Amino acid sequence: MIKLKNNSEADIRRLRGSDFEAVRDFLRLFSTETIFTNQYPGQPDIERDKSVAAYENKDNLFLGAFLPDGRLIGMTSFQKPKPNHPWSGGNAGFGLCILKEFYHCGLGTELMRQLEAGAREKGVHRLFGTVRTENYHAIHLYLKCGFTIEGITKETAFINGRWHDEYYISKLLKEEK
Ligand SMILES: CC(C)(COP(=O)(O)OP(=O)(O)OC[C@H]1O[C@@H](n2cnc3c(N)ncnc32)[C@H](O)[C@@H]1OP(=O)(O)O)[C@@H](O)C(=O)NCCC(=O)NCCS
């Protein structure tokens, strides 16, 4: 259990197949709270079989933060796009989502810490992601966690009548002692 800055307690652990409903309910709410990920209001629910297979795939790591009553309040994950490739098998893409009620409570920092530890255990060399250029809190968090902005990709999303750009970010895990 970790104690958050709003005094809530959360248990961070790997997602299991039996968490499917908790993840579905989390995403239904999360998708209405922010435009900073690709989850959008009214999107179709996740599919059980695909989701469970992704949680149980040994090349991936899906972590969830749960309140004592079982509610999922934050998630992070990485997946290796080409886990068996001899050259690029060490790349893994990550994402991070927290419910608005729990922003700014230290949860993002803790989820990133545990995600990176899990990535090191699974031999990830390069942890990469994208972040919208106006997502200042996420950019601050990723830079604090040692990520580097590698470049910018233009007009990747059209939201509320205008185009949004993204940064490519990454952290090379072998560089840290
Ligand atoms: C971005 C996000 C992951 C940050 O998570 P979080 O749990 O709020 O982060 P933390 O509480 O660990 O704070 C991380 C840093 O950001 C700062 N921060 C976070 N929210 C802030 C806010 N609303 N105002 C000012 N600073 C804020 C914190 O001060 C902290 O910096 P510090 O350690 O130097 O003090 C979370 O807001 C979120 O899920 N947003 C919506 C989805 C999203 O943007 N995901 C990332 C997509 S790339």
The ligand as an SDF file (V2000), in Angstrom:
LIG
                    3D

 48 50  0  0  0  0  0  0  0  0999 V2000
   -0.1900   13.7380  -16.2170 C   0  0  0  0  0  0  0  0  0  0  0  0
   -0.5220   12.8310  -15.0600 C   0  0  0  0  0  0  0  0  0  0  0  0
   -0.1500   11.4090  -15.4350 C   0  0  0  0  0  0  0  0  0  0  0  0
    0.2700   13.3040  -13.8390 C   0  0  0  0  0  0  0  0  0  0  0  0
    0.0370   12.3720  -12.8110 O   0  0  0  0  0  0  0  0  0  0  0  0
   -0.0370   12.8560  -11.2910 P   0  0  0  0  0  0  0  0  0  0  0  0
   -0.3820   11.6760  -10.4730 O   0  0  0  0  0  0  0  0  0  0  0  0
   -0.9200   14.0300  -11.2120 O   0  0  0  0  0  0  0  0  0  0  0  0
    1.4820   13.2430  -11.0380 O   0  0  0  0  0  0  0  0  0  0  0  0
    2.2020   13.4900   -9.6330 P   0  0  0  0  0  0  0  0  0  0  0  0
    1.2000   13.8400   -8.5930 O   0  0  0  0  0  0  0  0  0  0  0  0
    3.0890   12.3350   -9.3850 O   0  0  0  0  0  0  0  0  0  0  0  0
    3.0230   14.7950   -9.9650 O   0  0  0  0  0  0  0  0  0  0  0  0
    4.0650   14.7650  -10.8890 C   0  0  0  0  0  0  0  0  0  0  0  0
    4.6100   16.1620  -11.0230 C   0  0  0  0  0  0  0  0  0  0  0  0
    3.6950   16.9640  -11.7810 O   0  0  0  0  0  0  0  0  0  0  0  0
    3.2860   18.0880  -11.0150 C   0  0  0  0  0  0  0  0  0  0  0  0
    1.8410   18.2400  -11.2010 N   0  0  0  0  0  0  0  0  0  0  0  0
    0.9550   17.2510  -11.4210 C   0  0  0  0  0  0  0  0  0  0  0  0
   -0.2900   17.7660  -11.5360 N   0  0  0  0  0  0  0  0  0  0  0  0
   -0.1710   19.1030  -11.3540 C   0  0  0  0  0  0  0  0  0  0  0  0
   -1.0850   20.1740  -11.3520 C   0  0  0  0  0  0  0  0  0  0  0  0
   -2.3910   19.9830  -11.5680 N   0  0  0  0  0  0  0  0  0  0  0  0
   -0.6150   21.4180  -11.1620 N   0  0  0  0  0  0  0  0  0  0  0  0
    0.7000   21.6260  -10.9670 C   0  0  0  0  0  0  0  0  0  0  0  0
    1.6400   20.6420  -10.9540 N   0  0  0  0  0  0  0  0  0  0  0  0
    1.2040   19.3970  -11.1470 C   0  0  0  0  0  0  0  0  0  0  0  0
    3.5730   17.7420   -9.5820 C   0  0  0  0  0  0  0  0  0  0  0  0
    3.8420   18.9050   -8.8150 O   0  0  0  0  0  0  0  0  0  0  0  0
    4.7750   16.8530   -9.6900 C   0  0  0  0  0  0  0  0  0  0  0  0
    5.9450   17.6060   -9.7710 O   0  0  0  0  0  0  0  0  0  0  0  0
    7.0300   17.6030   -8.5720 P   0  0  0  0  0  0  0  0  0  0  0  0
    7.2960   16.1580   -8.2450 O   0  0  0  0  0  0  0  0  0  0  0  0
    8.1880   18.3180   -9.1640 O   0  0  0  0  0  0  0  0  0  0  0  0
    6.3330   18.2950   -7.4550 O   0  0  0  0  0  0  0  0  0  0  0  0
   -2.0400   12.8960  -14.7230 C   0  0  0  0  0  0  0  0  0  0  0  0
   -2.3850   14.2380  -14.5730 O   0  0  0  0  0  0  0  0  0  0  0  0
   -2.9420   12.2990  -15.7760 C   0  0  0  0  0  0  0  0  0  0  0  0
   -3.2280   11.0980  -15.7770 O   0  0  0  0  0  0  0  0  0  0  0  0
   -3.4230   13.1340  -16.6990 N   0  0  0  0  0  0  0  0  0  0  0  0
   -4.3430   12.7070  -17.7350 C   0  0  0  0  0  0  0  0  0  0  0  0
   -3.7600   11.6800  -18.6750 C   0  0  0  0  0  0  0  0  0  0  0  0
   -2.4180   12.0500  -19.1980 C   0  0  0  0  0  0  0  0  0  0  0  0
   -2.1400   13.1890  -19.5080 O   0  0  0  0  0  0  0  0  0  0  0  0
   -1.5720   11.0320  -19.2950 N   0  0  0  0  0  0  0  0  0  0  0  0
   -0.2570   11.1770  -19.8710 C   0  0  0  0  0  0  0  0  0  0  0  0
   -0.3670   11.0530  -21.3380 C   0  0  0  0  0  0  0  0  0  0  0  0
    1.2260   11.1530  -22.1100 S   0  0  0  0  0  0  0  0  0  0  0  0
  1  2  1  0
  2  3  1  0
  2  4  1  0
  2 36  1  0
  4  5  1  0
  5  6  1  0
  6  7  2  0
  6  8  1  0
  6  9  1  0
  9 10  1  0
 10 11  2  0
 10 12  1  0
 10 13  1  0
 13 14  1  0
 14 15  1  0
 15 16  1  0
 15 30  1  0
 16 17  1  0
 17 18  1  0
 17 28  1  0
 18 19  1  0
 18 27  1  0
 19 20  2  0
 20 21  1  0
 21 22  1  0
 21 27  2  0
 22 23  1  0
 22 24  2  0
 24 25  1  0
 25 26  2  0
 26 27  1  0
 28 29  1  0
 28 30  1  0
 30 31  1  0
 31 32  1  0
 32 33  2  0
 32 34  1  0
 32 35  1  0
 36 37  1  0
 36 38  1  0
 38 39  2  0
 38 40  1  0
 40 41  1  0
 41 42  1  0
 42 43  1  0
 43 44  2  0
 43 45  1  0
 45 46  1  0
 46 47  1  0
 47 48  1  0
M  END
$$$$
